[in-house]
Amino acid sequence: MSLSKAVRRKHIHCREIKCMGFQRDDGLWDIEGRMTDTKTYSYENVDRNGVSAGEAAHEMLIRLTLNDDMTVMAAEATAVSVPYNICAEAAASFDCLTGLKIGPGWRRAVIEAMGGTQGCTHLRDMLMGPIAVTAFQTIYPLKQREKKLPAEKKPALLDSCHAYRSDGPVAKSRWPELFQDRHEELTGEGGAGKDMDS
């Protein structure tokens, strides 16, 4: 199924983000991301003597090295293409992420470490969204398959999105002991729901 037919329009901007997860031979994990912005038109830029149509306005790379608990063991970034020469300085501060853990509070921790003038908006956005999600998608399933995850009272995926809602068909199939029948709760057993309708 596709989106509805678009009205006549003109392509202006393209942002491409590609993230990859790697299992290292030393037992750690590398999560890498590349973000590229391009315009369909040329424009003036003092530091770069102009930017041509299709030329990267931004091209930035990130690598986080994580352990099994998704704690950052090492972090680096580089700015291949940026609007201003000074932008590249923001990538040099990435070691401040070492010791932080991807999980609850990750976004807040990234903002505290690299918020405002301490960092780059585009690098922060990659860290808080695509990089964090890629880390989870890379590490969690393999750890689960290798049975390295501790037994959970409630799996992290449960109620994390529409598909994994605790009253849905996926939860009923994967975690029947945790499945919550909302319809039954609303109507009640033994005809309580009928009283409401009468």
Residue pairs with C-beta under 8 A, 6 or more apart in sequence:
10 40
11 40
12 39
12 40
12 41
13 37
13 38
13 39
13 40
14 36
14 37
14 38
14 39
14 40
15 35
15 36
15 37
16 34
16 35
16 36
17 33
17 34
17 35
17 36
17 126
17 130
18 33
18 34
19 31
19 32
19 33
19 34
19 126
19 130
19 131
19 133
19 134
20 31
20 32
20 33
20 134
21 29
21 30
21 31
21 32
21 134
21 135
21 137
21 138
21 139
22 29
22 30
22 31
22 32
22 138
23 29
23 138
23 142
24 30
24 65
27 67
27 68
28 65
28 66
28 67
28 73
29 65
29 66
29 67
29 68
29 135
29 138
29 139
30 63
30 64
30 65
30 66
31 62
31 63
31 64
31 65
31 66
31 131
31 134
31 135
31 138
32 61
32 62
32 63
32 64
33 61
33 62
33 126
33 130
33 131
33 134
34 59
34 60
34 61
34 62
35 58
35 59
35 60
35 122
35 126
36 56
36 58
36 59
37 56
37 57
37 58
37 59
37 122
38 53
38 54
38 55
38 56
38 57
39 51
39 53
39 54
39 57
40 53
40 54
41 53
42 50
42 51
42 52
42 53
43 50
43 51
44 50
45 51
45 83
47 83
47 84
47 85
48 83
51 57
51 83
55 81
56 80
56 81
57 81
57 83
58 79
58 81
58 82
58 83
58 122
59 79
59 80
59 81
60 77
60 78
60 79
60 80
60 82
60 91
60 120
60 122
60 123
60 126
61 77
61 78
61 80
62 75
62 76
62 77
62 94
62 123
62 126
62 127
62 131
63 74
63 75
63 76
63 77
64 72
64 74
64 75
64 97
64 127
64 131
64 135
65 72
65 73
65 74
65 75
66 72
66 73
66 102
66 135
66 139
67 73
68 139
68 143
68 148
69 101
70 101
70 102
70 103
70 135
70 136
70 139
71 99
71 100
71 101
71 102
72 97
72 98
72 99
72 100
72 101
72 102
73 98
74 95
74 98
75 94
75 95
75 96
75 97
75 98
76 91
76 94
76 95
77 91
77 94
77 123
78 88
78 91
79 87
79 88
79 90
79 91
79 120
82 88
87 120
90 114
90 119
90 120
90 123
91 120
91 123
93 114
93 118
93 119
94 123
96 113
96 114
97 110
97 113
97 114
97 127
100 106
100 109
100 110
100 113
101 109
102 132
102 135
102 136
106 128
106 132
107 128
110 124
110 127
110 128
111 124
111 128
113 119
114 120
114 123
114 124
114 127
115 124
140 149
140 156
143 149
154 178
155 175
155 178
157 164
158 164
158 166
158 171
158 175
158 178
159 165
159 166
162 168
163 170
164 170
164 171
165 171
166 178
166 179
166 180
167 179
167 180
167 181
167 182
167 183
171 178
171 179
171 180
172 179
186 193
187 193
187 194
187 196
